[in-house]
Amino acid sequence: MASQNNNPKQELDPKSKLEMLGKSIVEDIKYGKNPKFVTIARTRSNIIYDQKSGFLKLGKAQEERTFINVAQSKRFMQTMAVAAKCHKFLKEGLHTSIRGLFYQLKYSLGEDIDESIFSEQSESNPLIEDLEVALSLKREDLNLNANRKGVLAGKMKVIDKSGGEEVTIDCSKMGRSGWAIPSDVDNNIEFVDVKANYVLVVEKDALWQRLNEDNFWKKENAILITPVGQAARGTRRLIRKLADMGLPIYVFTDSDAWGWYIYWTIKTGSINLAYIGNDVATPEAKFIGVSLSDLDRYEFLNKLTIKASDIDLKRAQEMLNYEWIKKHKEWVNELERMIKTKKKLEQDALQGPSLTFVDQYIKEKISNKEFLP
């Protein structure tokens, strides 16, 4: 494979990178070489936690796929088919989902051949990721979108230039619904007039609605985001971009292994997305709660705990083994307390005294800088 796949030139646009990939394959064939495709291995053993940067990233191990190899020829051909379709989308200026790409490629190899290029989407998805890694791109750069997941409200404007026209969206005037965060927050989109003191990421949509109804973001001059559970790529990328603007990032989730893991994927990235960790991780994020240590401060919460399931406890034990978590004594204490007491606490429990107590809780935590790292 030509060297541009191992050391992609950042100044090239996605379409040009795909064309260089195609030209290198043609050149291999022209000179009688076995065409090959080289990418960075996305295996668990090649994912490392970079303590200096504070996020998960890929190591240096590579994978090579060649055409003249019985074990690799089909995957090589499938990769080229994905690349060709993405090039077509970019050339036409059209977007589709990864599901749409699968159907674009789901066709037979010939009338007399009882086999298709792809039979399941699980075959095409990893190849998109291979191209992302090999070409130093994100799938959104290849005109591939995912489902929207995440909502925002606050004093900022979005200039959206997609669809051939420019639209300015005022996120402070979106009412009860908020602005739906798209999967692509990099291409043909700009965030301006961001006037906030910090960003508050709230795990649950119901709590986001509660805070939005109270005009919390307006009173506290904050950007209020809910990822609606686990944060999608677009939402994580937007959080990263807001952090780059100098805004503190505070995360508010349930006090259980699943809520805590949502926080850690925002902070350090995830194993699955380690290949774009630099773009989606926000190591400077802080956790404001809910934490089991809140039981010592707010007496009423002791009556509102929930019994942790065996799955909860198993997940907590797994998290204790992650080096990026176990290096923090505060988090070790939280996880061990959950395992020992078999208790967890939902952020919704803060509505016990009154529906607006959650506002007070968040303001106190931020004002007193009572964060977990």
KEVO-44386 format. One record per residue (C-alpha): x, y, z; chain; residue number from 1. Coordinates in Angstrom, 3 decimals. Example, Ala and Ser with C-alpha at 12.3 -4.5 7.8 and 13.67 -1.06 7.14 Angstrom:
// KEVO-44386
<atom u="12.300" v="-4.500" w="7.800" chain="A" n="1"/>
<atom u="13.670" v="-1.060" w="7.140" chain="A" n="2"/>
// end
This chain:
// KEVO-44386
<atom u="0.000" v="0.000" w="0.000" chain="A" n="1"/>
<atom u="1.257" v="3.493" w="-0.724" chain="A" n="2"/>
<atom u="2.538" v="5.444" w="2.250" chain="A" n="3"/>
<atom u="-0.411" v="7.835" w="2.433" chain="A" n="4"/>
<atom u="-2.496" v="5.226" w="4.254" chain="A" n="5"/>
<atom u="0.018" v="4.924" w="7.057" chain="A" n="6"/>
<atom u="0.699" v="8.666" w="7.250" chain="A" n="7"/>
<atom u="-2.372" v="10.390" w="5.823" chain="A" n="8"/>
<atom u="-1.867" v="13.983" w="4.784" chain="A" n="9"/>
<atom u="-4.161" v="16.018" w="6.977" chain="A" n="10"/>
<atom u="-4.493" v="18.809" w="4.411" chain="A" n="11"/>
<atom u="-6.247" v="16.518" w="1.924" chain="A" n="12"/>
<atom u="-10.050" v="16.493" w="1.861" chain="A" n="13"/>
<atom u="-11.908" v="13.152" w="2.306" chain="A" n="14"/>
<atom u="-12.644" v="12.792" w="-1.404" chain="A" n="15"/>
<atom u="-8.963" v="13.242" w="-2.290" chain="A" n="16"/>
<atom u="-7.887" v="10.728" w="0.354" chain="A" n="17"/>
<atom u="-10.228" v="8.119" w="-1.097" chain="A" n="18"/>
<atom u="-8.934" v="8.853" w="-4.595" chain="A" n="19"/>
<atom u="-5.341" v="8.392" w="-3.428" chain="A" n="20"/>
<atom u="-6.345" v="5.062" w="-1.905" chain="A" n="21"/>
<atom u="-7.861" v="3.975" w="-5.226" chain="A" n="22"/>
<atom u="-4.832" v="5.143" w="-7.204" chain="A" n="23"/>
<atom u="-2.471" v="3.204" w="-4.962" chain="A" n="24"/>
<atom u="-4.491" v="0.007" w="-5.580" chain="A" n="25"/>
<atom u="-4.437" v="0.588" w="-9.339" chain="A" n="26"/>
<atom u="-0.703" v="1.248" w="-9.184" chain="A" n="27"/>
<atom u="-0.097" v="-2.029" w="-7.346" chain="A" n="28"/>
<atom u="-1.995" v="-3.897" w="-10.075" chain="A" n="29"/>
<atom u="-0.186" v="-2.003" w="-12.848" chain="A" n="30"/>
<atom u="3.207" v="-3.057" w="-11.519" chain="A" n="31"/>
<atom u="2.215" v="-6.652" w="-10.823" chain="A" n="32"/>
<atom u="2.078" v="-6.256" w="-7.043" chain="A" n="33"/>
<atom u="-0.449" v="-7.858" w="-4.737" chain="A" n="34"/>
<atom u="-2.908" v="-5.000" w="-3.931" chain="A" n="35"/>
<atom u="-3.057" v="-4.333" w="-0.218" chain="A" n="36"/>
<atom u="-4.866" v="-2.192" w="2.303" chain="A" n="37"/>
<atom u="-3.184" v="-1.186" w="5.568" chain="A" n="38"/>
<atom u="-4.931" v="0.132" w="8.663" chain="A" n="39"/>
<atom u="-4.267" v="0.357" w="12.407" chain="A" n="40"/>
<atom u="-5.459" v="-2.683" w="14.381" chain="A" n="41"/>
<atom u="-8.561" v="-1.953" w="16.477" chain="A" n="42"/>
<atom u="-8.069" v="-4.982" w="18.711" chain="A" n="43"/>
<atom u="-8.361" v="-4.705" w="22.498" chain="A" n="44"/>
<atom u="-4.647" v="-5.412" w="22.831" chain="A" n="45"/>
<atom u="-3.853" v="-2.369" w="20.666" chain="A" n="46"/>
<atom u="-5.922" v="0.080" w="22.729" chain="A" n="47"/>
<atom u="-3.994" v="2.018" w="25.334" chain="A" n="48"/>
<atom u="-4.748" v="4.630" w="27.952" chain="A" n="49"/>
<atom u="-2.514" v="7.614" w="27.338" chain="A" n="50"/>
<atom u="-1.938" v="9.118" w="30.783" chain="A" n="51"/>
<atom u="-0.468" v="12.298" w="29.347" chain="A" n="52"/>
<atom u="-3.485" v="13.113" w="27.186" chain="A" n="53"/>
<atom u="-6.010" v="11.457" w="29.495" chain="A" n="54"/>
<atom u="-7.916" v="9.418" w="26.935" chain="A" n="55"/>
<atom u="-7.990" v="6.023" w="25.223" chain="A" n="56"/>
<atom u="-6.229" v="5.745" w="21.893" chain="A" n="57"/>
<atom u="-4.948" v="3.181" w="19.422" chain="A" n="58"/>
<atom u="-1.437" v="1.805" w="19.586" chain="A" n="59"/>
<atom u="0.846" v="1.316" w="16.586" chain="A" n="60"/>
<atom u="0.022" v="-2.276" w="15.614" chain="A" n="61"/>
<atom u="-1.145" v="-2.545" w="12.005" chain="A" n="62"/>
<atom u="-3.388" v="-4.865" w="10.023" chain="A" n="63"/>
<atom u="-2.757" v="-5.631" w="6.379" chain="A" n="64"/>
<atom u="-5.298" v="-6.982" w="3.920" chain="A" n="65"/>
<atom u="-4.292" v="-8.285" w="0.506" chain="A" n="66"/>
<atom u="-6.338" v="-9.227" w="-2.527" chain="A" n="67"/>
<atom u="-4.406" v="-12.357" w="-3.525" chain="A" n="68"/>
<atom u="-5.064" v="-14.174" w="-0.279" chain="A" n="69"/>
<atom u="-7.938" v="-16.612" w="0.112" chain="A" n="70"/>
<atom u="-8.514" v="-15.608" w="3.742" chain="A" n="71"/>
<atom u="-8.467" v="-11.874" w="3.002" chain="A" n="72"/>
<atom u="-9.670" v="-11.359" w="-0.565" chain="A" n="73"/>
<atom u="-13.385" v="-10.997" w="0.258" chain="A" n="74"/>
<atom u="-12.759" v="-8.500" w="3.064" chain="A" n="75"/>
<atom u="-10.359" v="-6.593" w="0.808" chain="A" n="76"/>
<atom u="-12.981" v="-6.421" w="-1.934" chain="A" n="77"/>
<atom u="-15.669" v="-5.352" w="0.558" chain="A" n="78"/>
<atom u="-13.432" v="-2.569" w="1.872" chain="A" n="79"/>
<atom u="-12.898" v="-1.241" w="-1.647" chain="A" n="80"/>
<atom u="-16.650" v="-1.382" w="-2.286" chain="A" n="81"/>
<atom u="-17.322" v="0.717" w="0.832" chain="A" n="82"/>
<atom u="-14.630" v="3.198" w="-0.196" chain="A" n="83"/>
<atom u="-16.070" v="3.502" w="-3.713" chain="A" n="84"/>
<atom u="-19.582" v="4.178" w="-2.424" chain="A" n="85"/>
<atom u="-18.362" v="6.797" w="0.041" chain="A" n="86"/>
<atom u="-16.463" v="8.496" w="-2.781" chain="A" n="87"/>
<atom u="-19.692" v="8.534" w="-4.799" chain="A" n="88"/>
<atom u="-21.609" v="10.120" w="-1.897" chain="A" n="89"/>
<atom u="-18.968" v="12.831" w="-1.536" chain="A" n="90"/>
<atom u="-18.928" v="13.496" w="-5.273" chain="A" n="91"/>
<atom u="-22.728" v="13.829" w="-5.330" chain="A" n="92"/>
<atom u="-22.865" v="15.849" w="-2.112" chain="A" n="93"/>
<atom u="-25.383" v="13.402" w="-0.632" chain="A" n="94"/>
<atom u="-25.544" v="11.810" w="2.824" chain="A" n="95"/>
<atom u="-26.894" v="8.531" w="4.108" chain="A" n="96"/>
<atom u="-26.822" v="6.404" w="7.241" chain="A" n="97"/>
<atom u="-24.555" v="3.414" w="7.772" chain="A" n="98"/>
<atom u="-27.722" v="1.378" w="7.251" chain="A" n="99"/>
<atom u="-28.299" v="3.150" w="3.945" chain="A" n="100"/>
<atom u="-24.736" v="2.341" w="2.905" chain="A" n="101"/>
<atom u="-25.354" v="-1.330" w="3.668" chain="A" n="102"/>
<atom u="-28.359" v="-1.409" w="1.326" chain="A" n="103"/>
<atom u="-26.397" v="0.438" w="-1.356" chain="A" n="104"/>
<atom u="-23.896" v="-2.425" w="-1.249" chain="A" n="105"/>
<atom u="-26.253" v="-5.354" w="-0.730" chain="A" n="106"/>
<atom u="-26.284" v="-6.774" w="-4.223" chain="A" n="107"/>
<atom u="-25.322" v="-10.046" w="-5.858" chain="A" n="108"/>
<atom u="-21.914" v="-10.686" w="-7.375" chain="A" n="109"/>
<atom u="-23.611" v="-12.065" w="-10.482" chain="A" n="110"/>
<atom u="-26.557" v="-14.035" w="-11.837" chain="A" n="111"/>
<atom u="-24.679" v="-17.324" w="-11.652" chain="A" n="112"/>
<atom u="-23.105" v="-16.631" w="-8.250" chain="A" n="113"/>
<atom u="-25.165" v="-17.359" w="-5.163" chain="A" n="114"/>
<atom u="-23.407" v="-14.804" w="-2.992" chain="A" n="115"/>
<atom u="-23.795" v="-11.093" w="-2.220" chain="A" n="116"/>
<atom u="-21.101" v="-8.554" w="-1.373" chain="A" n="117"/>
<atom u="-22.712" v="-8.098" w="2.045" chain="A" n="118"/>
<atom u="-25.341" v="-10.218" w="3.749" chain="A" n="119"/>
<atom u="-25.430" v="-8.424" w="7.124" chain="A" n="120"/>
<atom u="-24.748" v="-4.859" w="8.240" chain="A" n="121"/>
<atom u="-22.373" v="-6.280" w="10.834" chain="A" n="122"/>
<atom u="-20.033" v="-6.961" w="7.889" chain="A" n="123"/>
<atom u="-19.967" v="-3.397" w="6.538" chain="A" n="124"/>
<atom u="-19.815" v="-1.434" w="9.806" chain="A" n="125"/>
<atom u="-16.251" v="-2.522" w="10.782" chain="A" n="126"/>
<atom u="-15.014" v="-1.674" w="7.292" chain="A" n="127"/>
<atom u="-16.239" v="1.910" w="7.682" chain="A" n="128"/>
<atom u="-14.173" v="2.076" w="10.858" chain="A" n="129"/>
<atom u="-11.172" v="0.624" w="9.020" chain="A" n="130"/>
<atom u="-11.388" v="3.463" w="6.501" chain="A" n="131"/>
<atom u="-11.762" v="6.036" w="9.266" chain="A" n="132"/>
<atom u="-8.568" v="4.800" w="10.889" chain="A" n="133"/>
<atom u="-6.544" v="4.285" w="7.690" chain="A" n="134"/>
<atom u="-7.412" v="7.713" w="6.272" chain="A" n="135"/>
<atom u="-7.564" v="9.661" w="9.557" chain="A" n="136"/>
<atom u="-11.188" v="10.564" w="8.972" chain="A" n="137"/>
<atom u="-14.472" v="10.299" w="10.827" chain="A" n="138"/>
<atom u="-17.408" v="8.559" w="9.157" chain="A" n="139"/>
<atom u="-19.212" v="11.908" w="9.102" chain="A" n="140"/>
<atom u="-16.423" v="13.130" w="6.791" chain="A" n="141"/>
<atom u="-17.490" v="10.340" w="4.418" chain="A" n="142"/>
<atom u="-21.089" v="11.651" w="4.349" chain="A" n="143"/>
<atom u="-22.260" v="8.863" w="6.643" chain="A" n="144"/>
<atom u="-24.632" v="9.887" w="9.417" chain="A" n="145"/>
<atom u="-26.011" v="8.156" w="12.486" chain="A" n="146"/>
<atom u="-29.297" v="8.649" w="14.304" chain="A" n="147"/>
<atom u="-29.567" v="11.931" w="16.170" chain="A" n="148"/>
<atom u="-29.317" v="11.458" w="19.921" chain="A" n="149"/>
<atom u="-28.908" v="14.333" w="22.313" chain="A" n="150"/>
<atom u="-30.592" v="17.651" w="23.077" chain="A" n="151"/>
<atom u="-29.210" v="21.088" w="23.950" chain="A" n="152"/>
<atom u="-30.480" v="24.401" w="25.312" chain="A" n="153"/>
<atom u="-28.504" v="27.521" w="26.123" chain="A" n="154"/>
<atom u="-27.162" v="30.847" w="24.961" chain="A" n="155"/>
<atom u="-25.449" v="29.898" w="21.721" chain="A" n="156"/>
<atom u="-26.209" v="29.917" w="18.031" chain="A" n="157"/>
<atom u="-25.718" v="27.263" w="15.381" chain="A" n="158"/>
<atom u="-25.003" v="28.202" w="11.780" chain="A" n="159"/>
<atom u="-26.075" v="25.198" w="9.718" chain="A" n="160"/>
<atom u="-25.042" v="25.253" w="6.054" chain="A" n="161"/>
<atom u="-26.269" v="21.793" w="5.112" chain="A" n="162"/>
<atom u="-28.709" v="21.212" w="2.267" chain="A" n="163"/>
<atom u="-27.423" v="24.084" w="0.182" chain="A" n="164"/>
<atom u="-28.698" v="26.871" w="2.405" chain="A" n="165"/>
<atom u="-27.552" v="28.651" w="5.538" chain="A" n="166"/>
<atom u="-29.774" v="28.608" w="8.627" chain="A" n="167"/>
<atom u="-29.031" v="30.261" w="11.972" chain="A" n="168"/>
<atom u="-30.494" v="28.461" w="14.990" chain="A" n="169"/>
<atom u="-30.793" v="30.237" w="18.344" chain="A" n="170"/>
<atom u="-30.515" v="27.522" w="21.004" chain="A" n="171"/>
<atom u="-31.938" v="29.875" w="23.643" chain="A" n="172"/>
<atom u="-35.258" v="29.968" w="21.807" chain="A" n="173"/>
<atom u="-36.049" v="26.290" w="21.297" chain="A" n="174"/>
<atom u="-38.770" v="25.997" w="23.929" chain="A" n="175"/>
<atom u="-39.394" v="22.724" w="25.701" chain="A" n="176"/>
<atom u="-37.915" v="20.587" w="22.924" chain="A" n="177"/>
<atom u="-34.396" v="22.033" w="22.726" chain="A" n="178"/>
<atom u="-32.059" v="21.688" w="19.762" chain="A" n="179"/>
<atom u="-31.546" v="18.133" w="18.529" chain="A" n="180"/>
<atom u="-27.807" v="17.471" w="18.261" chain="A" n="181"/>
<atom u="-26.947" v="15.951" w="14.845" chain="A" n="182"/>
<atom u="-24.464" v="13.143" w="14.371" chain="A" n="183"/>
<atom u="-22.164" v="15.435" w="12.386" chain="A" n="184"/>
<atom u="-21.154" v="18.584" w="14.270" chain="A" n="185"/>
<atom u="-18.052" v="19.293" w="12.165" chain="A" n="186"/>
<atom u="-19.025" v="19.645" w="8.524" chain="A" n="187"/>
<atom u="-21.039" v="22.624" w="7.265" chain="A" n="188"/>
<atom u="-21.868" v="23.668" w="10.806" chain="A" n="189"/>
<atom u="-20.535" v="26.370" w="13.117" chain="A" n="190"/>
<atom u="-21.148" v="27.268" w="16.752" chain="A" n="191"/>
<atom u="-21.081" v="30.990" w="17.514" chain="A" n="192"/>
<atom u="-22.128" v="33.484" w="20.190" chain="A" n="193"/>
<atom u="-21.535" v="30.890" w="22.901" chain="A" n="194"/>
<atom u="-22.271" v="32.853" w="26.081" chain="A" n="195"/>
<atom u="-22.152" v="30.481" w="29.017" chain="A" n="196"/>
<atom u="-20.198" v="29.885" w="32.208" chain="A" n="197"/>
<atom u="-20.151" v="26.109" w="31.866" chain="A" n="198"/>
<atom u="-21.724" v="23.040" w="30.242" chain="A" n="199"/>
<atom u="-23.944" v="20.706" w="32.262" chain="A" n="200"/>
<atom u="-24.414" v="17.219" w="30.812" chain="A" n="201"/>
<atom u="-27.461" v="15.485" w="32.305" chain="A" n="202"/>
<atom u="-27.777" v="11.740" w="31.708" chain="A" n="203"/>
<atom u="-31.566" v="11.505" w="31.543" chain="A" n="204"/>
<atom u="-33.890" v="13.373" w="29.231" chain="A" n="205"/>
<atom u="-36.558" v="13.575" w="31.957" chain="A" n="206"/>
<atom u="-34.150" v="15.453" w="34.265" chain="A" n="207"/>
<atom u="-33.089" v="17.665" w="31.364" chain="A" n="208"/>
<atom u="-36.759" v="18.565" w="30.839" chain="A" n="209"/>
<atom u="-37.141" v="19.288" w="34.554" chain="A" n="210"/>
<atom u="-34.175" v="21.672" w="34.496" chain="A" n="211"/>
<atom u="-35.241" v="23.212" w="31.199" chain="A" n="212"/>
<atom u="-38.714" v="23.905" w="32.608" chain="A" n="213"/>
<atom u="-37.048" v="25.726" w="35.507" chain="A" n="214"/>
<atom u="-34.991" v="27.776" w="33.039" chain="A" n="215"/>
<atom u="-31.936" v="26.464" w="34.881" chain="A" n="216"/>
<atom u="-29.635" v="27.141" w="31.946" chain="A" n="217"/>
<atom u="-30.879" v="30.712" w="31.704" chain="A" n="218"/>
<atom u="-30.590" v="31.462" w="35.438" chain="A" n="219"/>
<atom u="-27.162" v="29.863" w="35.724" chain="A" n="220"/>
<atom u="-25.940" v="30.916" w="32.282" chain="A" n="221"/>
<atom u="-25.139" v="27.348" w="31.291" chain="A" n="222"/>
<atom u="-25.327" v="25.134" w="28.224" chain="A" n="223"/>
<atom u="-27.667" v="22.289" w="29.171" chain="A" n="224"/>
<atom u="-27.160" v="18.984" w="27.327" chain="A" n="225"/>
<atom u="-28.685" v="15.546" w="27.672" chain="A" n="226"/>
<atom u="-27.138" v="12.646" w="25.753" chain="A" n="227"/>
<atom u="-30.330" v="10.675" w="26.544" chain="A" n="228"/>
<atom u="-28.355" v="7.863" w="28.158" chain="A" n="229"/>
<atom u="-25.037" v="6.798" w="26.685" chain="A" n="230"/>
<atom u="-23.626" v="9.683" w="24.663" chain="A" n="231"/>
<atom u="-23.556" v="9.243" w="20.881" chain="A" n="232"/>
<atom u="-20.542" v="10.308" w="18.837" chain="A" n="233"/>
<atom u="-22.086" v="13.606" w="17.755" chain="A" n="234"/>
<atom u="-22.886" v="14.601" w="21.334" chain="A" n="235"/>
<atom u="-19.432" v="13.626" w="22.606" chain="A" n="236"/>
<atom u="-17.843" v="15.548" w="19.766" chain="A" n="237"/>
<atom u="-19.907" v="18.648" w="20.567" chain="A" n="238"/>
<atom u="-18.924" v="18.436" w="24.246" chain="A" n="239"/>
<atom u="-15.284" v="18.290" w="23.137" chain="A" n="240"/>
<atom u="-15.748" v="21.362" w="20.936" chain="A" n="241"/>
<atom u="-17.385" v="23.326" w="23.767" chain="A" n="242"/>
<atom u="-14.519" v="22.374" w="26.078" chain="A" n="243"/>
<atom u="-12.105" v="23.669" w="23.437" chain="A" n="244"/>
<atom u="-13.895" v="27.022" w="23.744" chain="A" n="245"/>
<atom u="-12.799" v="27.130" w="27.373" chain="A" n="246"/>
<atom u="-16.060" v="26.040" w="28.991" chain="A" n="247"/>
<atom u="-15.897" v="23.772" w="32.078" chain="A" n="248"/>
<atom u="-17.739" v="20.478" w="31.541" chain="A" n="249"/>
<atom u="-19.785" v="19.030" w="34.425" chain="A" n="250"/>
<atom u="-21.505" v="15.642" w="34.152" chain="A" n="251"/>
<atom u="-24.568" v="14.626" w="36.182" chain="A" n="252"/>
<atom u="-25.661" v="10.954" w="36.082" chain="A" n="253"/>
<atom u="-27.156" v="8.169" w="38.191" chain="A" n="254"/>
<atom u="-25.018" v="6.767" w="40.970" chain="A" n="255"/>
<atom u="-24.548" v="3.319" w="39.494" chain="A" n="256"/>
<atom u="-22.029" v="1.609" w="37.287" chain="A" n="257"/>
<atom u="-23.961" v="2.470" w="34.116" chain="A" n="258"/>
<atom u="-24.290" v="6.159" w="34.914" chain="A" n="259"/>
<atom u="-20.647" v="6.322" w="35.944" chain="A" n="260"/>
<atom u="-19.619" v="4.613" w="32.722" chain="A" n="261"/>
<atom u="-21.501" v="7.282" w="30.744" chain="A" n="262"/>
<atom u="-19.318" v="9.824" w="32.509" chain="A" n="263"/>
<atom u="-16.121" v="7.922" w="31.768" chain="A" n="264"/>
<atom u="-16.889" v="7.546" w="28.060" chain="A" n="265"/>
<atom u="-17.318" v="11.322" w="27.899" chain="A" n="266"/>
<atom u="-14.103" v="11.878" w="29.868" chain="A" n="267"/>
<atom u="-11.672" v="9.313" w="28.460" chain="A" n="268"/>
<atom u="-13.491" v="8.045" w="25.381" chain="A" n="269"/>
<atom u="-14.438" v="4.401" w="24.934" chain="A" n="270"/>
<atom u="-12.727" v="1.228" w="23.822" chain="A" n="271"/>
<atom u="-14.927" v="1.065" w="20.696" chain="A" n="272"/>
<atom u="-14.067" v="4.626" w="19.664" chain="A" n="273"/>
<atom u="-10.441" v="4.680" w="20.750" chain="A" n="274"/>
<atom u="-9.456" v="5.363" w="17.140" chain="A" n="275"/>
<atom u="-11.043" v="8.848" w="17.381" chain="A" n="276"/>
<atom u="-10.379" v="9.403" w="21.085" chain="A" n="277"/>
<atom u="-8.747" v="12.766" w="20.472" chain="A" n="278"/>
<atom u="-11.977" v="14.030" w="18.863" chain="A" n="279"/>
<atom u="-14.587" v="12.668" w="21.275" chain="A" n="280"/>
<atom u="-12.933" v="12.498" w="24.714" chain="A" n="281"/>
<atom u="-12.978" v="15.369" w="27.213" chain="A" n="282"/>
<atom u="-10.426" v="14.553" w="29.939" chain="A" n="283"/>
<atom u="-11.080" v="17.864" w="31.727" chain="A" n="284"/>
<atom u="-14.715" v="16.897" w="32.452" chain="A" n="285"/>
<atom u="-15.730" v="16.734" w="36.124" chain="A" n="286"/>
<atom u="-18.361" v="14.556" w="37.814" chain="A" n="287"/>
<atom u="-20.783" v="16.412" w="40.100" chain="A" n="288"/>
<atom u="-22.996" v="13.449" w="40.997" chain="A" n="289"/>
<atom u="-25.053" v="11.676" w="41.861" chain="A" n="290"/>
<atom u="-22.555" v="9.841" w="44.107" chain="A" n="291"/>
<atom u="-23.010" v="7.431" w="46.987" chain="A" n="292"/>
<atom u="-21.072" v="9.866" w="49.145" chain="A" n="293"/>
<atom u="-24.130" v="12.121" w="48.824" chain="A" n="294"/>
<atom u="-25.821" v="9.737" w="51.273" chain="A" n="295"/>
<atom u="-23.593" v="11.171" w="53.996" chain="A" n="296"/>
<atom u="-24.594" v="14.741" w="53.201" chain="A" n="297"/>
<atom u="-28.291" v="14.468" w="52.306" chain="A" n="298"/>
<atom u="-30.068" v="12.329" w="54.915" chain="A" n="299"/>
<atom u="-33.284" v="11.959" w="52.909" chain="A" n="300"/>
<atom u="-31.419" v="10.103" w="50.132" chain="A" n="301"/>
<atom u="-30.787" v="7.144" w="52.435" chain="A" n="302"/>
<atom u="-34.481" v="6.285" w="52.156" chain="A" n="303"/>
<atom u="-34.436" v="6.508" w="48.372" chain="A" n="304"/>
<atom u="-31.684" v="4.075" w="47.412" chain="A" n="305"/>
<atom u="-32.302" v="1.077" w="45.147" chain="A" n="306"/>
<atom u="-30.875" v="-2.410" w="45.493" chain="A" n="307"/>
<atom u="-28.068" v="-3.007" w="43.020" chain="A" n="308"/>
<atom u="-28.515" v="-6.058" w="40.806" chain="A" n="309"/>
<atom u="-25.898" v="-8.719" w="40.232" chain="A" n="310"/>
<atom u="-25.272" v="-7.183" w="36.794" chain="A" n="311"/>
<atom u="-24.727" v="-3.765" w="38.421" chain="A" n="312"/>
<atom u="-22.223" v="-5.240" w="40.844" chain="A" n="313"/>
<atom u="-20.392" v="-7.146" w="38.123" chain="A" n="314"/>
<atom u="-20.093" v="-3.997" w="36.023" chain="A" n="315"/>
<atom u="-18.784" v="-2.033" w="39.015" chain="A" n="316"/>
<atom u="-16.147" v="-4.706" w="39.619" chain="A" n="317"/>
<atom u="-15.074" v="-4.524" w="35.981" chain="A" n="318"/>
<atom u="-14.683" v="-0.748" w="36.237" chain="A" n="319"/>
<atom u="-12.382" v="-1.178" w="39.224" chain="A" n="320"/>
<atom u="-9.969" v="-2.938" w="36.885" chain="A" n="321"/>
<atom u="-9.733" v="-0.047" w="34.405" chain="A" n="322"/>
<atom u="-6.417" v="1.709" w="34.980" chain="A" n="323"/>
<atom u="-7.870" v="5.108" w="34.105" chain="A" n="324"/>
<atom u="-10.432" v="4.707" w="36.914" chain="A" n="325"/>
<atom u="-8.578" v="2.831" w="39.630" chain="A" n="326"/>
<atom u="-5.863" v="5.490" w="39.756" chain="A" n="327"/>
<atom u="-8.418" v="7.798" w="41.402" chain="A" n="328"/>
<atom u="-8.961" v="6.951" w="45.088" chain="A" n="329"/>
<atom u="-12.312" v="8.760" w="45.109" chain="A" n="330"/>
<atom u="-13.681" v="6.502" w="42.372" chain="A" n="331"/>
<atom u="-12.321" v="3.363" w="43.976" chain="A" n="332"/>
<atom u="-14.189" v="4.352" w="47.149" chain="A" n="333"/>
<atom u="-17.443" v="4.910" w="45.214" chain="A" n="334"/>
<atom u="-17.260" v="1.615" w="43.390" chain="A" n="335"/>
<atom u="-16.257" v="-0.377" w="46.463" chain="A" n="336"/>
<atom u="-19.042" v="1.246" w="48.472" chain="A" n="337"/>
<atom u="-21.593" v="0.155" w="45.909" chain="A" n="338"/>
<atom u="-20.237" v="-3.401" w="45.874" chain="A" n="339"/>
<atom u="-20.194" v="-3.569" w="49.677" chain="A" n="340"/>
<atom u="-23.615" v="-2.000" w="50.381" chain="A" n="341"/>
<atom u="-25.285" v="-3.317" w="47.205" chain="A" n="342"/>
<atom u="-27.003" v="0.056" w="46.865" chain="A" n="343"/>
<atom u="-27.341" v="2.508" w="44.017" chain="A" n="344"/>
<atom u="-28.962" v="5.903" w="43.674" chain="A" n="345"/>
<atom u="-30.774" v="7.533" w="40.760" chain="A" n="346"/>
<atom u="-30.450" v="11.228" w="39.999" chain="A" n="347"/>
<atom u="-34.265" v="11.353" w="39.995" chain="A" n="348"/>
<atom u="-34.165" v="10.755" w="43.771" chain="A" n="349"/>
<atom u="-33.081" v="14.382" w="44.185" chain="A" n="350"/>
<atom u="-36.671" v="15.326" w="43.419" chain="A" n="351"/>
<atom u="-37.733" v="13.681" w="46.714" chain="A" n="352"/>
<atom u="-37.876" v="16.847" w="48.887" chain="A" n="353"/>
<atom u="-39.285" v="18.975" w="46.048" chain="A" n="354"/>
<atom u="-39.209" v="19.009" w="42.264" chain="A" n="355"/>
<atom u="-36.802" v="21.954" w="42.259" chain="A" n="356"/>
<atom u="-34.308" v="20.540" w="44.766" chain="A" n="357"/>
<atom u="-32.221" v="19.150" w="41.912" chain="A" n="358"/>
<atom u="-31.489" v="22.769" w="40.887" chain="A" n="359"/>
<atom u="-30.184" v="23.525" w="44.384" chain="A" n="360"/>
<atom u="-28.094" v="20.339" w="44.429" chain="A" n="361"/>
<atom u="-26.340" v="21.159" w="41.157" chain="A" n="362"/>
<atom u="-25.686" v="24.780" w="42.130" chain="A" n="363"/>
<atom u="-24.235" v="23.744" w="45.488" chain="A" n="364"/>
<atom u="-21.952" v="21.131" w="43.941" chain="A" n="365"/>
<atom u="-20.596" v="23.565" w="41.356" chain="A" n="366"/>
<atom u="-20.309" v="26.490" w="43.784" chain="A" n="367"/>
<atom u="-18.429" v="24.371" w="46.338" chain="A" n="368"/>
<atom u="-16.371" v="22.597" w="43.655" chain="A" n="369"/>
<atom u="-17.465" v="19.235" w="45.020" chain="A" n="370"/>
<atom u="-16.434" v="17.152" w="42.047" chain="A" n="371"/>
<atom u="-15.115" v="13.680" w="41.469" chain="A" n="372"/>
<atom u="-12.158" v="13.583" w="39.035" chain="A" n="373"/>
// end
